[in-house]
Each structure stands twice: as C-alpha cells, then as structure tokens.
Amino acid sequence: MPGAEDRILEVDTPEGPGRFFIADADDPAALLIMGHGAGGGVDAVDLSVLSSRLPEHGITVARFEQPWRTAGKKVASPPPRLDSAWTGAVPALLAGSAGLPYFFGGRSAGARVACRTAPGFTDVRGVVCCAFPLHPPGRPDRSRAGELLGAGVPRLVIQGERDTFGGPDEVRAVITETDPITIIEVPGADHSMRTPKSAPITPVEVRDLITVSVIDFVRSAGS
C-alpha cells in the first residue's frame, strides 16, 4: 500500500481521474516519476522500495496511479490511453515541483509508458525501467525494443535474471554500445523481482541493489 506519509495529488486526465502518491525529500535535488504495471498498482515491491528509500537521498518519488486503477477496474487500459493519462497528469505534478530536474520511470507496462512519452517532454533527464517487458512471455517475435530504444534520453534497465518478459541478455542483445542504456541484472529474480530461496541474493539484497542503482543513475544523469 502507499506509504502513510505520502502526499496525495489527485489529477484530471483525458482518461479520467488519476492520482500521484508523493514521497517528498526534505531537501530535494531531483524528482522521479514512476508508473505501475498492468497487473498491479503503485505498491509493487520495486516502486515501494524506491518511494520509501530515495527521499532520504534527496530524491522525491511520485508514483502515478493510472485512471483505470483509481476507478477500481481490474483490466488495464490500452497503451495509447495509458500514454494519454500519463502525459495529461505529469504537467500538474511538475507545476508544483519548483523546477527540479526530473526523471520518468516505471515497472513493466509503466516503463513502456515512460519510454514512449519521454520524447514529448524536453526536460526529462532519463528513464528508469524496472522489469521492462521486452516481449510477451514466450513471444520474442513480438519485440518492444523500439519503445526502449526510442526514449531519447539515458535509460536504466533493472531486469530480473529469470524475467519471462525478457531477461538481461535479451535486453543486451537489442542495444548497441552507443545507446545510453545501463543494464542492471538482478540475480535469480523474476518479472516481479521475486527470488527463490536458492537465489544467490536475498530479497533484502534485491531491494538494496534496486535502491543503489537508481540513486547512482539519477545522480549521474541529473548532474
């Protein structure tokens, strides 16, 4: 669930009301805007850990709840409507951000939205992709690499080793040395960043890896 200390900003979008759950840094140096996936909400493990840990490092985290989720629906809207809601909501958030350097991001479908919409916002410093769904499970022929490659800004891809939507090696295979894309492999993790007991790292270490990777990326791309 969203943190008890989160500030909630309700926004109107072309797709209906959505809302941001905002974890404010006391002395913010950057703003990270994250979207959720198609199968869950803003309380996903990776989104929650970033929201709870990054503010103490000077990064305000705003998790955007898509209108379909706010309305209590169980099925996500089609991609064009997700993009429409995101692009309609973000300006309202930025209007109150005091000109902070800002980053887009999200997990799974939210990462796709962030990549697709980043070119329309000239000041986006980078995109954080948690579990980017490179293709549907078992369907590598239906690649979404074009979305990842088309973001136009530095990207951080945090990918579980066992992600059936495309593992780290599959992501590496679609990028070149000149693409400003950093890939962080999460050993043993699946698409939801869950690890089995036999994994080489613990769930706590997974959270630590996600946290450190995003902090380093934001500091590097935002400077």
N, C-alpha and C positions, 0 to 999 in steps of 0.2 A: 504494500500500500504506500501511497505518497507519504513523505515524512510529516510528522506533526508540526514541524516548524516551517514547512513550505508555505510560501506566499502564493495564493491562487489568483491568476489573472484570467477572467473569462473574456473571450473574444468572439466577435461575429465574423463568420467567413462566408464565402459564396455557397458552401456546402452545409451551412448550419452552425450553431454554436459549438465552439471548442474551448479548451482551456489549457493554460500553462500552469505547471507546478514548479515554482521557482525556489531554489535554494540559494540564498544570497550570500556572497562573500562579504566579510566586514569591510575589506578594502580591495574591491575587485580590480583586477588588471585585464580580465577577459571575460567573455560570455560564451558559453557553449549551449547551443540549442539542439535538443535531441528528440527524435521521433520514435515511436514504438513500432512493433511489428504487427503483422496481420493476425497473429494468433494469440496476442496478449496485449497488455497495457503498459503504462509507464512504470509499473512495479517489477519489471523484468530484472533479473539479477544484475546485468551489466549497467543498465540505466540507474538502478537504485544505488549501486556502489559508487558510481560517479557523482550522483547527486549528494550522497552523504559525505564523501571524502574530499571532493575537489574544492568546495568553498574555503576550507582552511588553508588552501594553497593559492588563494586569490582568484579562483575561477568560479563565477556564478554559473549555475547549471539550471536551465529551464527545460523541463520535459513537456513536450506538447502532446496533448491528448486529442486525437482526431475526432471530428464531429460524430462519426459513426459510433465511436466508443462512448463518447459523452452521452449520446442518445440511448445507450444501453443495448445496441444491436450486437449480434454475435458474428456477423459476417462483414469483413472489411469492404470498404468502397473500392471501385476500380481505380487503377493507378492515376488516370487523369483527374479524378475527383480528390484523391489524396494530395496531389500536387496543388490543385486549386485551393484546398483548405489551408495547406502549409503557406503558400505564397500570400494568401489573404490574412493569415494570422500573424506572421512574422513582423510586418511593419508596426503593428500595435505594440509588440514587445520591444522592438528597437526604439520606439519613440520615448520609452522610459529608461533607456539603458545608458544615457549620458555619453553617447558616442564611444562606448567601449569597443575594442576590437572583438569581433565575433566570429564564431565557427558554427557550421552546420554539422549535423550528425544524426545517427540513429542506429537502431538494430534491425537487421533483416529488411523488411519492407520499408522501414523508416530510413535505413541507409540508402535505399534506392531513391526515395523521395529527395533526400538531401543532395545526392549526386545530380539528379535530374534538374533540380531547381537552382542549384548554386550558380550556374552561369547567368541567371537573371538578376543576381544581387552582386553589384560590382565590388562591394567591400568585404565579401566573405574571405576570411584568411585561410580556411582549409575545411576539410570534411573528415569527420571521424566515423568510420564504418565498423560497427560491431556485427559480426556474423553476416557479412554481405552475401545475399543469396545469388550466387553466380549463375545458377540454373536450378530448375525444379529437381528434386531428388530422382536420380536415375535417368535424367534427360539432359545430358551435357550438350545435346544438339540445340537446345533452346537457351543459348547463352545470353546473359545480360551484361556481358563485358562492356558493351558500348556505353551503358549508363555509367559504369565505374570510370571508364577511360575518358568520358566526356565532361567530367565535372569541372575541369579547367583550373583547378587550384590544387595545392598539396593535399594528399589523402593519407589517412592512417587506416589500415585494414587489420582488425583484430579477429583472427579466424581460428576456430577450433580445429584441431588435427583430424577429428572424426566427423566434421560437418558434412552431412549428406547433400547439402546445397552447394557444395564446392569447397574442398579443403585448401589449405595454404599453397600446396604445389600447383593446384589448378589455377589459383589466382596468379601465382608467379608466371605461369605459362602464357597468360594473356597480356602481360605488361612487358615493356622494354626497359632497358637501363636508363633511358631518358625520361620515362614517366616519373613524376614526383610522387611516387606511391611507396609508403613504408608498410611492410607486412610483418605483423607480429603473430607468431604461431603459438597457440595455447595447447600444450601437450595433453593429449588424451581427451580434450573437450569436444562435445558435440555442438549442434547448432544453438542450443540453449545455454552453452558454456557450462554444462554439467559434466562432471568427470566420474568415472567408476572408481571403486576402491583400489583397483590395480593401476591407476594412472600414476605417472611419475611426479605429479604435483597434486597438492591438496586443494580443496575448494577455497581455502583461505589464500593460498598462493595464487590461485587463479584471479581472485579479486585484487590482490596486490599487483599482479602483472598488468591487469587492465588499468588500474589506477596510475601506476608509474608511466606506462606507455602513453596514456592520454596527456598527463601533465607534461611530459617531455615534448610531445608533439605540439601542444598548444604554446609552450614557451618558445620552441624553435620557430614555428610558423608565424607566431604573433610578434616576433621581435623585428 
